[in-house]
Amino acid sequence: LNEWVRERAPKHRIYVLHGPAGTGKSSVAHALCCHTAGISLGASFFFIRGSITDASRVFPTLAYQL
């Protein structure tokens, strides 16, 4: 993942983490965001399971971070 993030012109601009619940996808994504913050990360947004009450907050939050 680190190589993909640092690649100047990646073949694919989106990387999808998928797998069964509880396998660490969110932990991997969060660690990658922390590692790349200030280097190549534009913005990030994480939903906390069970607390999604207003999905419309995603776009304003990302726009503010960018």
TIRO-2110 file (N, C-alpha, C; in Angstrom, 1 decimal):
// TIRO-2110
0.8, -1.2, 0.0, N, 1, A
0.0, 0.0, 0.0, CA, 1, A
0.9, 1.3, 0.0, C, 1, A
1.9, 1.2, 0.8, N, 2, A
2.8, 2.4, 0.8, CA, 2, A
3.4, 2.7, -0.6, C, 2, A
3.8, 1.6, -1.3, N, 3, A
4.3, 1.8, -2.7, CA, 3, A
3.3, 2.4, -3.6, C, 3, A
2.0, 1.9, -3.5, N, 4, A
0.9, 2.4, -4.3, CA, 4, A
0.7, 3.9, -4.0, C, 4, A
0.7, 4.3, -2.7, N, 5, A
0.5, 5.7, -2.3, CA, 5, A
1.5, 6.6, -2.9, C, 5, A
2.8, 6.1, -2.9, N, 6, A
3.9, 7.0, -3.3, CA, 6, A
4.2, 7.0, -4.8, C, 6, A
3.5, 6.1, -5.5, N, 7, A
3.7, 6.1, -6.9, CA, 7, A
3.2, 7.4, -7.6, C, 7, A
4.0, 7.9, -8.5, N, 8, A
3.7, 9.2, -9.1, CA, 8, A
2.4, 9.1, -10.0, C, 8, A
2.4, 8.1, -10.8, N, 9, A
1.2, 7.9, -11.7, CA, 9, A
0.7, 6.5, -11.6, C, 9, A
0.0, 6.2, -10.5, N, 10, A
-0.5, 4.8, -10.3, CA, 10, A
-1.4, 4.4, -11.4, C, 10, A
-1.3, 3.1, -11.8, N, 11, A
-2.2, 2.6, -12.8, CA, 11, A
-3.7, 2.7, -12.4, C, 11, A
-3.9, 2.5, -11.1, N, 12, A
-5.3, 2.6, -10.5, CA, 12, A
-5.3, 3.7, -9.5, C, 12, A
-6.2, 4.6, -9.5, N, 13, A
-6.3, 5.8, -8.6, CA, 13, A
-7.1, 5.4, -7.3, C, 13, A
-7.8, 4.3, -7.3, N, 14, A
-8.6, 3.9, -6.2, CA, 14, A
-8.2, 2.5, -5.7, C, 14, A
-8.0, 2.3, -4.5, N, 15, A
-7.6, 1.0, -3.9, CA, 15, A
-8.7, 0.6, -3.0, C, 15, A
-9.3, -0.6, -3.2, N, 16, A
-10.4, -1.1, -2.4, CA, 16, A
-10.0, -2.2, -1.5, C, 16, A
-10.2, -2.0, -0.2, N, 17, A
-9.9, -3.0, 0.8, CA, 17, A
-11.3, -3.7, 1.0, C, 17, A
-11.3, -5.0, 0.8, N, 18, A
-12.5, -5.7, 1.1, CA, 18, A
-12.2, -7.0, 1.8, C, 18, A
-13.2, -7.5, 2.5, N, 19, A
-13.1, -8.7, 3.3, CA, 19, A
-14.1, -8.8, 4.3, C, 19, A
-14.2, -10.0, 5.0, N, 20, A
-15.2, -10.2, 6.0, CA, 20, A
-15.0, -9.2, 7.2, C, 20, A
-16.1, -9.0, 7.9, N, 21, A
-16.1, -8.1, 9.1, CA, 21, A
-15.1, -8.6, 10.1, C, 21, A
-14.4, -7.6, 10.7, N, 22, A
-13.4, -8.0, 11.7, CA, 22, A
-12.1, -8.4, 11.3, C, 22, A
-11.7, -8.2, 10.0, N, 23, A
-10.4, -8.7, 9.5, CA, 23, A
-9.4, -7.6, 9.5, C, 23, A
-9.8, -6.3, 9.9, N, 24, A
-8.8, -5.3, 10.1, CA, 24, A
-8.7, -4.3, 8.9, C, 24, A
-9.7, -4.2, 8.1, N, 25, A
-9.7, -3.3, 6.9, CA, 25, A
-9.6, -1.9, 7.4, C, 25, A
-10.5, -1.5, 8.4, N, 26, A
-10.5, -0.1, 8.9, CA, 26, A
-9.1, 0.2, 9.6, C, 26, A
-8.6, -0.8, 10.3, N, 27, A
-7.3, -0.5, 11.0, CA, 27, A
-6.2, -0.3, 9.9, C, 27, A
-6.2, -1.1, 8.9, N, 28, A
-5.2, -0.9, 7.8, CA, 28, A
-5.4, 0.5, 7.2, C, 28, A
-6.6, 0.9, 6.8, N, 29, A
-6.9, 2.1, 6.2, CA, 29, A
-6.5, 3.3, 7.1, C, 29, A
-6.8, 3.2, 8.4, N, 30, A
-6.5, 4.2, 9.4, CA, 30, A
-5.0, 4.4, 9.5, C, 30, A
-4.3, 3.3, 9.6, N, 31, A
-2.8, 3.3, 9.7, CA, 31, A
-2.2, 3.9, 8.5, C, 31, A
-2.7, 3.6, 7.3, N, 32, A
-2.2, 4.2, 6.1, CA, 32, A
-2.4, 5.7, 6.0, C, 32, A
-3.6, 6.1, 6.5, N, 33, A
-3.9, 7.6, 6.5, CA, 33, A
-3.0, 8.3, 7.5, C, 33, A
-2.7, 7.7, 8.6, N, 34, A
-1.8, 8.3, 9.6, CA, 34, A
-0.4, 8.4, 9.0, C, 34, A
0.0, 7.4, 8.3, N, 35, A
1.3, 7.3, 7.8, CA, 35, A
1.6, 8.3, 6.6, C, 35, A
0.5, 8.5, 5.9, N, 36, A
0.7, 9.4, 4.7, CA, 36, A
0.2, 10.8, 4.9, C, 36, A
-0.3, 11.1, 6.1, N, 37, A
-0.8, 12.5, 6.4, CA, 37, A
0.3, 13.5, 6.2, C, 37, A
0.1, 14.5, 5.5, N, 38, A
1.1, 15.5, 5.2, CA, 38, A
2.0, 15.2, 4.1, C, 38, A
2.0, 14.0, 3.6, N, 39, A
2.8, 13.6, 2.4, CA, 39, A
2.0, 13.6, 1.2, C, 39, A
1.0, 12.7, 1.1, N, 40, A
0.2, 12.6, -0.1, CA, 40, A
-1.3, 12.4, 0.1, C, 40, A
-1.7, 12.5, 1.4, N, 41, A
-3.1, 12.3, 1.7, CA, 41, A
-3.8, 13.7, 1.6, C, 41, A
-4.9, 13.7, 0.8, N, 42, A
-5.6, 14.9, 0.6, CA, 42, A
-6.6, 15.1, 1.8, C, 42, A
-7.4, 14.0, 2.0, N, 43, A
-8.4, 14.1, 3.1, CA, 43, A
-8.8, 12.6, 3.4, C, 43, A
-9.5, 12.5, 4.6, N, 44, A
-10.0, 11.2, 5.0, CA, 44, A
-11.2, 11.3, 5.8, C, 44, A
-12.0, 10.3, 5.8, N, 45, A
-13.3, 10.3, 6.6, CA, 45, A
-13.5, 8.9, 7.0, C, 45, A
-13.8, 8.6, 8.2, N, 46, A
-14.1, 7.3, 8.7, CA, 46, A
-15.4, 7.3, 9.4, C, 46, A
-16.3, 6.4, 9.1, N, 47, A
-17.6, 6.2, 9.8, CA, 47, A
-17.3, 5.3, 11.0, C, 47, A
-17.9, 5.6, 12.1, N, 48, A
-17.9, 4.7, 13.2, CA, 48, A
-19.2, 3.9, 13.2, C, 48, A
-19.0, 2.6, 13.2, N, 49, A
-20.1, 1.6, 13.0, CA, 49, A
-21.2, 2.0, 14.0, C, 49, A
-22.4, 2.1, 13.5, N, 50, A
-23.6, 2.3, 14.4, CA, 50, A
-23.8, 3.8, 14.7, C, 50, A
-23.0, 4.7, 14.2, N, 51, A
-23.1, 6.1, 14.5, CA, 51, A
-23.4, 6.9, 13.2, C, 51, A
-23.7, 6.3, 12.1, N, 52, A
-24.0, 7.0, 10.9, CA, 52, A
-25.4, 7.5, 10.9, C, 52, A
-25.5, 8.8, 11.3, N, 53, A
-26.9, 9.4, 11.3, CA, 53, A
-27.0, 10.4, 10.2, C, 53, A
-25.9, 11.0, 9.7, N, 54, A
-26.0, 12.0, 8.7, CA, 54, A
-24.9, 11.9, 7.7, C, 54, A
-25.1, 11.1, 6.7, N, 55, A
-24.0, 10.8, 5.7, CA, 55, A
-23.7, 12.1, 4.9, C, 55, A
-24.5, 13.1, 5.0, N, 56, A
-24.3, 14.4, 4.2, CA, 56, A
-23.1, 15.1, 4.8, C, 56, A
-22.6, 14.7, 6.0, N, 57, A
-21.4, 15.4, 6.6, CA, 57, A
-20.1, 15.0, 5.9, C, 57, A
-20.1, 13.9, 5.1, N, 58, A
-18.9, 13.4, 4.4, CA, 58, A
-18.3, 14.5, 3.5, C, 58, A
-19.1, 15.1, 2.6, N, 59, A
-18.6, 16.0, 1.6, CA, 59, A
-18.1, 17.3, 2.2, C, 59, A
-18.8, 18.0, 3.2, N, 60, A
-18.3, 19.2, 3.8, CA, 60, A
-17.0, 18.9, 4.5, C, 60, A
-16.9, 17.8, 5.2, N, 61, A
-15.7, 17.4, 5.9, CA, 61, A
-14.5, 17.3, 5.0, C, 61, A
-14.7, 16.5, 3.9, N, 62, A
-13.6, 16.3, 2.9, CA, 62, A
-13.2, 17.6, 2.3, C, 62, A
-14.2, 18.5, 2.0, N, 63, A
-13.9, 19.8, 1.3, CA, 63, A
-13.1, 20.6, 2.3, C, 63, A
-13.4, 20.6, 3.6, N, 64, A
-12.7, 21.4, 4.6, CA, 64, A
-11.2, 20.9, 4.6, C, 64, A
-11.0, 19.6, 4.7, N, 65, A
-9.7, 19.1, 4.8, CA, 65, A
-8.9, 19.4, 3.5, C, 65, A
-9.5, 19.4, 2.4, N, 66, A
-8.8, 19.7, 1.2, CA, 66, A
-8.4, 21.2, 1.1, C, 66, A
END
